[in-house]
Amino acid sequence: MQKPSNHKKESKRIESLKSYLVLDTESEEEIDNLTQLASEICETPISLVSLIDENRQWFKSKIGLEVNETSRDVAFCAHAINEKDDLFIIEDARKDKRFFDNPLVTSHPYVIFYAGVVLKSDEDLPLGTLCVIDNSPRKLSDKQIRSLKTISKQIMNLLNYKKSMHKQEELRIQLVQKNRELERFASIAAHDLKSPLANIMSAANLFSEIYASQIDTQGNLLIDSIEKSGQRLKLLVDGLLEFTKIDDLSLITKSKVDLIKLTKDLTKLIGNKDNIKISLNTKLKTIKTYPILLDQILINLFSNSLKYSNKKIAEIELNVSENSSHYLFIVKDNGPGISKKNQTTIFNLFQIASAEDQFGNKGNGIGLATVKKIIEKLGGKIRVESEEGQGAEFHFSISK
């Protein structure tokens, strides 16, 4: 018996094989079906998807064979991966000096006929074979060989697809971890900034009160600038804390929300009867959800409509409906609208659609990012529909 030698690029080949994360995994119906098809087309009792690692051949899929693996030293497939041709055929192993005394030939499963098509990675490295086996000598027709090669390509397509899905999942996990780290950093940084920021603002206010009469106009303008900058930074810090703190829904409970009362309460909280009008359009009287989170969503959306309104009275219409799994909301206003180029970015952290609101204040790009984060935690989605000059509609859902 002749033992198979290592592939000329063995280390890279093993690295490539392991990158598929397929070794020692459960059988899969899609691959098993293709293995069965190979056996039927070639009319052989045994068909295998065999992968060759450092010491063994392991069967990802097997038809007509009970064992899951064999030693690499006796594996026909370990010879096949070293061939220049992608097709390796032994018509009668008993007459081949490499295999005549191989234990797989002289005892169960009595491999006499073998035909294997090499399975190659995208880097053109052999991973193993799709092989068909019989315990009597035979030949394959040209049609059977073409079919075997076609099936082998489909098996590699499946393996490559699953490899791609593994990579995407790894990237998703890495992204989730990085987001958590970023949110934790933002939370810690915001907490650490609050105390010195409060001291700066208090000192500026106190200085202004005590020494206002002793400071010239330019000095008062500088003090006013410090106070405004401090206030703007305070809003940014508060926004960051708000964005990072809603993570565990188990800490809060669902309860009934009276939609009419909710609308009245938010109207009083956000503005006054002279500058805002909020109307409710719904057939529902109550919904069951997390009141504190729904309040945060609507306060942010209503406040934005008021802040960026270009009308004497900001008119906001709240529509609420439901389907079998979600509550559906539309917040519609009569404001200046949102340009198409900004509609895809306004929910991203620190993205600002307008330089200043109607009061001359700059936004921080946290409010709508917070809204999106809360809605997604509640099992929903949010999108905006708007034409410049024709107001905006925010459509969002939350699960029941």
Secondary structure, DSSP 4 states (H G I P E B T S, - for coil): --PPPPPTTHHHHHHHHHHT--TTPPP-HHHHHHHHHHHHHHT-SEEEEEEE-SSEEEEEEEES---SEEEGGG-HHHHHTT-SSSEEEES-GGG-TTTTT-HHHHSTT---EEEEEEEE-TTS-EEEEEEEEESS-----HHHHHHHHHHHHHHHHHHHHHHHHHHHHHHHHHHHHHHHHHHHHHHHHHHHHHHHHHHHHHHHHHHHHHHGGGS-HHHHHHHHHHHHHHHHHHHHHHHHHHHHH---GGGS--EEEEHHHHHHHHHHHH--TTTEEEEEEES-SEEEE-HHHHHHHHHHHHHHHHHT--SSSEEEEEEEEE-SSEEEEEEEE-S----HHHHTTTTSTT--SSS--TTSPPP-S-HHHHHHHHHHHTT--EEEEE-TTS-EEEEEEEE-
